[in-house]
Amino acid sequence: MVLSIITQDKEKSNIVLPIILILDNLRSAHNVGAIIRTAECLNIKEVWFCGYTATPEHPKIVKTAMGTQERIIWKHFESSKLAVIFAKEQGYYVYALETVENAESVYEQKFQDNIAIVLGNEALGVAEETLLLCDKIIMLPVLGWKNSLNVATAAAVTCFEIARQRLR
């Protein structure tokens, strides 16, 4: 069930990356703002906010997103599970960006058109019920002790890899 929609069409490039970012109960409005900046910089199709993820009018997002929150298309869903179901009904192939054992490297993917990427909570990751609905689980390979990056950083690296593949 979609709870709200805002559409802004302001001088965007004619290149739109057919990507939906699905934010699964992100705790940090600063992370959300950074993800919005990445989404706007790459002209990503939509950003979907799920559960208690702060939405673009939140003051911390406004500060971090630096005006880009007014230039994205977004929706809010009660849960990421509902968002994934809706994305699949719309013909999207859904990836979860997660650090689980069977995850495949982002760099080994051949990303097709119409994809959605689920980004999980900073401490808990992608909700299990949502993870089970995804078509594939991907991850960013790391070499150090920590097994993951900050969610906003991971989203940026992943989205720029998809853009690199599309724009070459």
N, C-alpha and C positions, 0 to 999 in steps of 0.2 A: 504494500500500500504506500503510495507516494504521499508524503505529508505536505510538501511545498516545492515549488519550482520558481526559479528566477532565471530569466534569459536576458542576457545583454549581448548586443551585436554592435560592437564598437571598433570599427577600423581594423578588423582582424585580417591576417594574411589569408590568401585564398587556399593555402595549404592547411588543412585541419587533420590532425592525427586522429584516426578513428579508434580512440582509446577512452575508456571510462575508468576512472580511479574510484574504487569503492573503499571508503575509510571505515574500518570496523572498530568502533568504540575507542577512538584515539583519545588519550587523556589530556595531551598538551595542545592548547590552542596555538602555541608558538610553532609546534610541528605542523599543525594543520595550515597555518599561514604560510609556512615555507613550502608545503606541498602545493598550495594554491599558486604561489609564485612560479614554481616549476611548471604547473599545468598551463598557466597563462603564457609563459615564455615559449612553450612548445606548441601552443594552440591545440591543446588536448580537448577532445570533444566535450566531455562532461566530468564533473566531480560529484560523487554521491556520498553524502554524509549519513552515517548509520548509528543508531542508538544514541549514546550520549556525546558523540563527537560534536564539538562546537561548530556552529554554522557561520557563514561569512560575516554576519553582522556583529559577532562577538568582538569586543574592544581589543583583545590581544591579537586576534586575527587581523583586524583592520591595521594595527600597528605593524605586524610582521609582513603581511601581504603587500603593504605599501601601494594600495589602490588597485591591485590586480584582482581582488575579491569582487570588484564591480564589473570585471570583464570576463567572467567565466559563466558557463551554464552549469547549474547545480540542482540537485534534488536531495530531499531528506527522506530516509526510510526508517521505520521503527527498528529494523534489525538488518544486519548484513546478509542474513539468510534470505530475507525477502528481496533484498537488492540483487543477489545472485540469481534467484529464481526469475526475477523480472528481466535481468540482462540476458539470460539464456532464452527466455521467451521472445526477446527481441533479436535473437540470432547471434549473440556475442559468445565468443569462446572465452571462458573465464579461467584466469590464472590466479593462484594465491602466491604471494611473495612471502616465503616462510622458511625457517631453518629446521626442517625435519629431515629425517634420514633419506627418504626417497625423492627429495627435491632435486631437480635438474638445474644446471647452471643457466643463468640468463644468457650467457654468451654462446650457448649451444642451441639456442632456439631459433627457429625461422618463424618469426611473428607474422601472422596473417592479418588481413583486415578485420575490423570489428572485434576488438579484444577488450576485455575488462580485467583489471588487476585489483585484487583484494589486498589491502595493506592492513596489517593487524595492530592491535593494541601494543603499546611500548613494552609492557611487562608480560602480557599473557599471550601475545601473538594473535593469529586468526582463530576465531572461535571454532571449536571442533565441528559443530554442526554445519558451519559454513564451509570449512575445509573439505568436508565430505562431498559437498555439492560442486566443487570446482573441477574443471576439466584437467588441469595440470597444476603441479606445485613447482615453483621455480625458486632459485636462491641466488645470492651473490656469493661467489667463492671468496673466502678470506684466508689469510695466511697467518695471522696472529693468534693470540690467546683467546680473545673475545670472538664468539661465533656469529656476531651480527653487528650491523651498523644501526645508527639512529634511523627511525622510520622515514623521516623526511629526506635524509641523505640516500637511503636505499631506494626510495621512490625516484629521486632525481637520477641516480645512476641507471636504474632500470629504464626509465622513460627516455633518457638520452641514448641508451643503447638501441631502443626501438626506433627512435628518430634517425639514428645513424643508419640502421638497416633500410629504412624507408627512403631516405633522402640520397643515398649513394647512387 
